[in-house]
Amino acid sequence: MTDRRTTIKWMLSAAASMPLLNQRSWSQDVTAWPAVRGYGGDPDLTKLYRPGDVWPLTLSPAQRRTATALCNVVLPDDGRSPDAASVGVVDFIDEWVSAPYPRQLKDRPIVLEGLAWMDAEALLRFEKYFAELDESQQHAICDDICYEPKTAPKFARAAAFFARYRDLTVGAFYSTPAGWKDIGYIGNVPLSKFEGPPAEVLQKRGSRLDMSSTSIHHAPARLGVGFVGSGFNARFHMQGFQAVRDAEVRGVWSPNLEHASSAAALARHLDIGMAKAYASIRDMVADPSIDALWLTGPNHMRLENMEEIVHALEGGVGTLRGIACEKPLARNVTEATRMLELVKRSGAVHGYLENQVFAPQIEAGRSRIWARGAAATGRPYLARASEEHSGPHAPWFWRGELQGGGVLNDMMCHSVLLVRHLLTQPGAARASVRPVRITGHIASLKWSKGPYPAKLAALYGREVDYAKRPSEDFASVSIEFATPEGQIVIGEASTSWSFVGAGLRLSAELLGPEYSMSWNTLDSGLNLFFSREVRGASGEDLVEKQNAEVGSMPVVASEAAAYGYESEDRHFVRAFLGKEAPRLTFEDGLEVVSLLMAAYMSAEQGKTLDFPPPGLDSFVPAVARGEWRSK
């Protein structure tokens, strides 16, 4: 086993042989490049590429440690923005020096030899590798090479490396959402208004702009919202819109005009807008008072609804500022990819409606955990999320061929995104926590057993036949995520239609080295007790999916707020008015569907799968094909 002293001798020998980084023979040793085809076709922008898919990556674990430490010297966490490594800058540098193109090939020896020099210099001065040094020691080395004009001649090549590495680090960081936020850049989103160039700029250029004769499109003062769908989910959103200032619900379309009229009447009753029912989606798009659509209809109608919207827009009948789609985006990856293609053709800003990441307890807990616990003792390593109730409201949910699956497709879309959200540092890109392996399990624990298939048929009709064509009523998923630091963190999620309790239970946990958080919507802070003498009809006046009317019952006083609908709807209204960038888009919806389909594949194959697994793009679960049977 080689001891530290021998290692130091080796490193010092390398350092002594330099006009540092100038030795051609050493350069050839550390920068040898495998033969790889260079320029090729454009990447498939609908595919999720993993590091190493396009070309072999270069940096070893030791080099990545040095690269991480140096990135964080260049751009440390300053309390307002995260450090560079936490948003994937080292992954970018690894891709950059691995790419077989002229500019990258030129930078490759500069970066690799520079990282080697950083470790050699650290060992020479402090007998530790650069990543092991404390902040003052790291700064002592970097101070000698950070400004080329005043660098000592013996450090000239090291200073040239540092300058290039700093440029790569800064360029990568400010290409991420965290970097945009740091400089106040909102990205390619519509402006609420445009007042023209500043007067001092016009004066300097000897120009003038007559605003009265310039055609400028102003955002409306209030967003006119139309709902595609009139069922339970649309009505939950309408409750949420009571807390949204800058919007009015002006329209509802449903294939059942009576249902659309009923939902429109509810909107008027809630005083959230003078909504009316429309005979077709095309008619609603054509109405200039409708600025944005919320897609809340059944899963099996989502793609058809989206195609009708885009057909109307491309036919010139109207315009839309925004389109928001409920979870899941689609029933499988093929359909989700098509949804993304269509919304891009529409030209509208798009949003993916996932309410749980907007729940006030989740937002408050996540921000505080990361600011206090993670900042002091390290990032969280385990997130759990669960959604459980006794079963859905409408027949189509129970039918796998319509819904796209069972409880995994219906509700796991919430939980897989929530665990990833909790494990992602606030301000960092969601892609900085990357799924690499997934394990799924599905089962029918209740509704295909004993008297329950007959009960379902009596409630929802003979098409819901769980004796012959069941869907899963329980699912669990474990996802391994890779972090920018090279760690593996775990997300665990479970969902159930076989839960027996007071009503809907949403829960989550986040755990790190010296901290944790927990959330449970049935810990509502309000409980009521009714004796058996209290008689009345069954309902959902206490909690969603309520299971009892007597005994001690929790009450969720404002479900639209507690479950995140209010904050979610407020955010997307502001995004469609151009006041902020959407936090979730159809791209996020496609990623969620990809995870769900991978979980189904894992459950069917009975093993853990690398993500994304082969065949994911065309996969349709056995439950959705009507071929799954419960054991």
C-alpha positions, 0 to 999 in steps of 0.5 A: 500500500502506498503511503502519503509520503511516497505519493508526495514524492511522486507529485513533487517530481511531477511539479519539479519537472514543469515550467508547469503544464508545459511539459509535452510528454506529461501532457500526452500521458494525462490527456490521451483521448479515445477515438470518438466520432466528432460532429454528427446529427442533432440530439433528440431533444425529447430523449433524456440523455445520461452522462456518458451516453454521447461520448465517454466522460473523462474525470476520475473520482479524484479529479472530480473532487478537485474540480468540485473544490475549485468550482466552489472557491470560484463561486461559493455559496453566499447565502443568496445563491448555491455554490457552483458544484451543487447546480451541476457545474462539475458535470458540465466541465466533465462533458466539456473536456470530454467532447471531441470538438476543436475548442473542447480538445484545446481546453482538455489538457489545460483543465486536466493538467491544471487539476493535477497541478492544484493537487501537486501544489496542495501536497507541496505546501500542506501535505494534503490534496486540494479538496482536503484543504480548509478554506484559507489554505485553498485560498492561499494557493488560488490567490497566487494564480487568480490574476494573470497580470500580477502572477509570478513567472513560475505560476504563469501556466497555472494562472492561465489554467485558473483563468480558463477554469474560472470562465467555464465555471462562471459560464456554466453557473449563470446558464442554470436557473440558480444563476439566472435568479442570482442576476435577476434574469427571467428568461424567455417569458412574456413581459407584462408591459414594455415601456421602450428603451430607457430615455438615456439610451435613446438620447445617446444614440440620437434616436427617439421612439414614439410610443403612441405609434408603436404596436406593443402587446400588453399583458391583460390586467387580469388573466381570463381562465378557461377550464377544459373539464368540469369534474372534481379536479376542476372544482378543486382548482376553482376553490383555489382561485378564490385566493388568486388576485390577478385572474378570473374564471371565464369559461368551462368546456365539458363533453357534457354541457350540463356538467360544464354549466354546473361548473360555470355556475360554481365559479360564479357562486365562488365569485371568481369570474362570470364563467359560462359554458362553451359548446366546444374547445374551439369556441373557448379558444376563439373567445378573446376574453380567454387568455389561458386554459387549465386542462383538467379532464380525464387522462384518456381525453387529454391528448385529444383535447390538446390536439383540438386546442392546437388545431384551433390556434394554428387555424387562427381562431384565437390566441392563448398566453398559457396552457396548464395541464393537470397531472399526469401529463399523459398515460405513457411516454409516447403520449407525453412526448406528443403533448410536449410537441403540441404545446411547443407548437402552440407558442403558449407558455406552459405549466405542469400542475402538481399541487403538492410541491406548492403545499405551504408546509412543504414550501416552508419546511423545505426552505428551512431544512436546506437553509439550516440543517443542510447548510450546517451538516450536509445535504438530505439523503432520504425523502419519503412521500405518500398519498393514500385514500379509499379509492377515486370518485369516477368510473374512468379512474378504475379502468386501466385502459382509460386511466393508463394504469391504476393507483401508480399512474393516478397518484404516484405522479405526485409522490415521485416529483415531491421526493425529488423536489425535497432532495433538490437544493432550493435554487438548483435545477431539478436535473441536478438530482438525477434518477439513476435506478428505480424499483417498483412494486404493484399489488391489488390488496383489496379491490379484487378480493372478496366482496369488493369487485361486486361493490365496485360494479354496483357503484360504477357499472359493469365496465369496472370489472375487478374480478377479470380486469383489475388495476393495482390499488397499492404501489411503492417505488424506490428511486436512487438519485445521483447528486452533483457531489457524486452521492446517491440519495434515495426517494421512497414513495407509496400510493394506495386506494386501499387505505382505511382511515378518516380520509385522504392522507398526504404525507412526506418526510425529509431526512439528513445527517442531523435533521428531519421534517415530516408532513401529514395532512390528517394532523390538521390541528382541528378534530371534531367528535360525533357520537353515534346519536348524530345522524346524517348523510355521508359526505366530504365536508370534513376531509377529502375522500371522507370515510366516516361521519361519527367518532373523532374526525380530523378536519382540513379547514381549507383543503385548497390551501393545505394541498397546494392548489391556491399557491399553484394556481397563483403561481401559474397565473403570474407566469402566464401574465409574464411576472415570473417563469413557470416552476414546472412545465410540460418537460417536467410532466414528461419526466414524471411520466417516464419515471412512472413507466419505468416503475411499471416496467420494474414491477412487471420484470420483478427487478431494479432497473437502470434509468431510463431503461431500454424500451421506455419510449414505447412501453404501455403497462400491462394494467393499461392493456388489460393484461395484468392479474393480481396474485 
